[in-house]
């Protein structure tokens, strides 16, 4: 397996200033990329939902790694399904087309586990992406991102365009999004417990009944996997990125409360949605195709995230 040399490659990293993007930048540097050759378009300067912005940012680039997304938890998906569908579809579709037309050598598209059907057999295998409709609350987002897989496969078939598609499981880690209106489950719970402790609350309300399961991938592991795929993977089939470790939300909440020493009672709000019943990935393909194995276990990763949040809570 010969790795793509990054030293002289010009790399466009959309979403590069975000939570995952900053880790990808670090991993690109570690893999030999020249910092001066990494371009990170900022949303204030380039609206990637417009064709003109996509045309501009891909000029003279060798590699595009597309991380940029309009994304959030169940609350945001329920509140703004149209925006999530439109923004993610338009960003990706136009960026892929412009990259192909600009002669980009390789396009790495980071998709979402929300693309999987609601009742996918566990562990999720890449071959099962099309056996049903996604979980309803995040289907618009998931389908918009899954459409990019179809586009990349079509562009490979017709034009020989080298586009690869990665499916990371739920991500978490320091510098995550802790905004309660748009955050995912781990940062949302950490903030909720922290604020409950400050107020002296004896009860902690949590959405759902705690029965669903999730799998979580630490941000540095995810970034390492993305760079490994950039260097080592050139096939059309999508690839899962995860740990192959499944945890029930009930156990996750208890773990976070224990690590943060919250002494109150957990109150399950069963009138609120659970989301997809189970999520756990088959990660064999990533291991076989480019040697990725996650290194950070869930407890340590959550401990790192809690410590970062407590140190930065006043600035968020």
C-alpha positions in Angstrom: 0.0 0.0 0.0 1.7 3.2 -1.2 0.7 6.4 0.5 -0.1 9.5 -1.4 2.7 12.0 -0.7 1.1 15.2 0.7 4.2 17.4 0.9 3.7 19.2 -2.4 -0.1 18.8 -2.7 -2.4 21.9 -2.5 -5.2 20.9 -0.2 -8.6 22.5 0.2 -10.2 21.7 3.5 -13.8 22.9 3.8 -14.9 23.1 7.4 -11.3 23.3 8.4 -11.8 25.9 11.1 -14.4 23.7 12.9 -14.3 21.1 15.6 -13.2 18.2 13.4 -11.4 20.4 10.9 -8.8 21.7 13.3 -7.9 18.1 14.2 -7.6 17.2 10.4 -5.2 20.1 10.0 -3.0 18.7 12.7 -3.1 15.3 11.2 -2.3 16.6 7.7 0.8 18.4 9.2 1.8 15.1 10.8 1.4 13.3 7.5 3.8 15.7 5.8 1.5 18.3 4.2 3.0 21.8 3.9 1.0 24.2 6.1 1.3 26.9 3.4 -0.5 24.6 0.9 -3.6 24.0 3.1 -6.5 26.4 2.2 -9.4 26.7 4.6 -12.3 28.8 3.1 -14.2 30.7 5.8 -18.0 30.9 5.6 -17.9 34.7 6.0 -15.9 34.9 2.8 -17.3 32.0 0.8 -20.9 30.8 0.8 -20.4 27.3 -0.4 -24.1 27.0 -1.2 -23.4 29.2 -4.3 -21.7 27.9 -7.4 -19.4 31.0 -7.7 -17.9 30.3 -4.3 -17.3 26.7 -5.1 -15.7 27.5 -8.4 -13.4 30.0 -6.7 -12.2 27.8 -3.8 -11.3 24.7 -5.9 -9.0 26.7 -8.3 -5.5 25.2 -8.5 -6.2 22.6 -5.7 -4.9 19.1 -5.9 -7.0 17.5 -3.1 -10.4 18.6 -1.7 -11.4 17.3 1.8 -15.0 18.2 2.3 -15.9 18.5 6.0 -18.2 21.5 5.9 -21.7 20.8 7.0 -24.8 22.4 8.5 -25.3 19.9 11.3 -26.8 19.5 14.8 -28.6 17.2 17.2 -32.3 16.0 17.2 -33.5 19.5 18.2 -32.0 21.3 15.2 -33.1 18.5 12.8 -36.7 18.9 14.0 -36.5 22.7 13.8 -34.7 23.2 10.5 -35.1 20.1 8.3 -35.4 22.2 5.1 -32.2 24.2 5.8 -30.3 21.1 6.7 -31.3 19.4 3.4 -30.7 22.4 1.2 -27.4 23.6 2.6 -25.8 20.2 2.8 -26.9 19.1 -0.7 -26.0 22.3 -2.4 -22.6 22.6 -0.8 -21.6 19.1 -1.7 -23.1 18.8 -5.2 -21.6 22.0 -6.4 -18.3 21.5 -4.8 -17.9 18.0 -6.3 -18.8 19.3 -9.8 -16.5 22.3 -9.6 -13.7 20.1 -8.3 -14.0 17.7 -11.2 -14.1 20.6 -13.7 -11.1 22.2 -12.1 -9.0 19.1 -12.5 -8.7 18.2 -8.8 -6.9 14.9 -8.4 -8.9 13.6 -5.4 -12.0 14.5 -3.5 -12.6 13.1 0.0 -16.2 13.5 1.1 -17.1 13.1 4.8 -20.7 11.9 5.0 -22.8 10.9 8.1 -24.1 7.9 9.9 -27.5 9.6 9.6 -27.5 8.3 6.0 -28.2 4.8 7.3 -31.7 3.4 7.3 -33.6 3.6 10.6 -33.6 -0.2 11.2 -30.2 -1.1 9.8 -29.0 -4.5 11.1 -26.3 -4.0 13.8 -23.4 -3.6 13.2 -24.0 -1.3 10.2 -22.3 -2.6 7.1 -21.7 -0.2 4.2 -23.6 -2.5 1.9 -26.8 -1.8 3.9 -27.0 1.9 3.2 -29.9 1.5 0.7 -32.1 -1.1 2.5 -34.5 1.5 3.9 -35.3 5.1 4.8 -33.3 7.0 7.5 -34.6 7.8 10.9 -37.3 10.4 10.4 -35.9 13.2 12.5 -32.6 13.4 10.7 -33.6 12.0 7.3 -33.4 15.3 5.3 -29.8 15.8 6.5 -28.8 12.2 6.0 -30.3 11.9 2.5 -28.6 15.2 1.4 -25.3 13.8 2.5 -26.0 10.3 1.0 -26.7 11.9 -2.4 -23.1 13.0 -2.5 -22.1 9.3 -2.5 -24.2 8.7 -5.6 -22.7 11.7 -7.2 -19.1 10.6 -6.6 -19.9 7.1 -7.9 -21.5 8.6 -11.0 -18.6 11.0 -11.6 -16.1 8.1 -11.2 -18.1 6.0 -13.6 -18.5 8.6 -16.3 -15.4 10.8 -15.8 -12.9 8.7 -13.9 -13.0 11.2 -11.1 -11.3 10.0 -7.9 -13.8 10.7 -5.2 -14.0 8.7 -1.9 -16.8 8.7 0.7 -16.3 8.2 4.4 -19.1 7.5 7.0 -18.0 8.6 10.5 -20.1 7.6 13.5 -21.0 10.3 16.1 -18.0 12.4 16.8 -17.0 14.1 20.1 -14.0 15.6 21.9 -12.5 18.9 23.1 -13.6 22.0 21.2 -16.9 20.3 20.3 -20.1 22.3 19.8 -21.6 22.8 23.3 -24.5 25.1 22.1 -27.7 23.4 23.6 -29.7 24.3 20.6 -27.5 22.5 18.1 -25.1 20.2 19.9 -24.9 16.4 19.8 -25.5 14.2 22.8 -22.1 14.1 24.6 -21.4 17.8 24.6 -25.1 18.5 25.3 -25.0 16.2 28.4 -21.7 17.6 29.6 -23.0 21.1 29.5 -26.3 20.1 31.1 -24.6 18.4 34.0 -22.2 21.3 34.5 -24.9 23.9 34.6 -27.1 21.7 36.9 -24.1 21.5 39.3 -23.7 25.2 39.3 -27.4 25.7 40.1 -27.4 23.0 42.7 -30.1 21.0 40.9 -31.0 17.6 42.3 -32.6 16.4 39.0 -31.2 16.1 35.5 -33.9 15.9 32.7 -32.7 13.9 29.6 -34.6 13.4 26.4 -36.0 10.0 25.6 -36.0 6.8 27.7 -32.3 6.0 27.5 -32.8 2.8 25.5 -31.2 3.7 22.2 -27.6 2.8 21.6 -24.9 4.9 20.0 -21.3 4.6 19.0 -18.8 7.5 19.4 -15.5 8.3 17.7 -13.0 10.7 19.3 -12.2 13.7 17.1 -8.5 13.0 16.8 -9.2 9.4 15.8 -11.7 10.6 13.2 -9.2 13.1 11.8 -6.4 10.5 11.6 -8.8 8.2 9.7 -9.7 10.9 7.2 -6.0 11.6 6.4 -5.2 7.9 6.2 -8.0 7.5 3.7 -6.8 10.6 1.8 -3.4 9.0 1.4 -4.3 5.3 1.0 -7.9 4.8 -0.3 -9.0 5.3 -3.9 -12.1 3.1 -4.3 -15.7 4.0 -4.9 -17.3 2.0 -2.0 -18.1 4.0 1.1 -16.2 3.3 4.3 -17.4 3.4 7.9 -15.2 5.2 10.5 -15.9 4.1 14.1 -14.8 2.1 17.1 -17.2 -0.9 16.8 -18.2 -0.2 20.4 -21.9 0.4 21.2 -23.2 2.1 24.4 -26.8 2.7 25.5 -27.7 6.3 26.1 -28.7 5.3 29.7 -25.2 4.0 30.3 -23.7 7.0 28.6 -25.6 9.4 30.9 -24.5 7.5 34.0 -20.9 7.5 32.8 -20.9 11.3 32.3 -22.6 11.9 35.6 -20.1 9.7 37.3 -17.1 11.3 35.8 -18.5 14.8 36.7 -19.5 13.6 40.1 -23.2 14.6 39.7 -25.2 13.3 42.7 -28.7 14.1 41.5 -31.4 11.9 39.9 -31.8 11.4 36.1 -35.3 12.1 34.9 -36.1 10.6 31.5 -38.4 12.7 29.4 -40.2 9.9 27.5 -42.4 12.3 25.6 -39.3 13.4 23.7 -37.9 11.5 20.7 -35.2 8.8 21.1 -33.9 9.0 17.6 -32.6 5.9 15.8 -32.9 2.8 18.0 -29.3 1.5 17.6 -26.1 2.7 16.0 -22.9 0.6 15.8 -20.7 0.3 12.8 -18.9 -2.6 11.2 -15.4 -1.1 10.9 -13.6 -4.0 9.1 -13.4 -2.2 5.8 -11.5 0.8 7.2 -9.1 -1.6 8.9 -8.5 -3.7 5.8 -8.4 -0.9 3.2 -6.2 1.7 4.9 -5.3 0.3 8.3 -7.4 2.5 10.6 -8.1 1.4 14.1 -9.5 3.8 16.8 -7.1 4.4 19.7 -9.0 6.5 22.2 -11.6 4.6 24.4 -14.9 6.2 25.3 -14.2 6.8 29.0 -10.9 8.5 28.4 -12.3 10.6 25.5 -15.2 11.8 27.6 -12.9 12.6 30.5 -10.7 14.7 28.1 -13.8 16.5 26.8 -15.2 17.2 30.3 -11.8 18.7 31.3 -11.7 20.9 28.3 -15.2 22.1 28.8 -14.7 22.9 32.4 -11.7 25.0 31.5 -13.5 26.9 28.8 -17.1 27.0 29.9 -16.9 30.7 30.8 -15.8 31.5 27.2 -18.5 29.5 25.4 
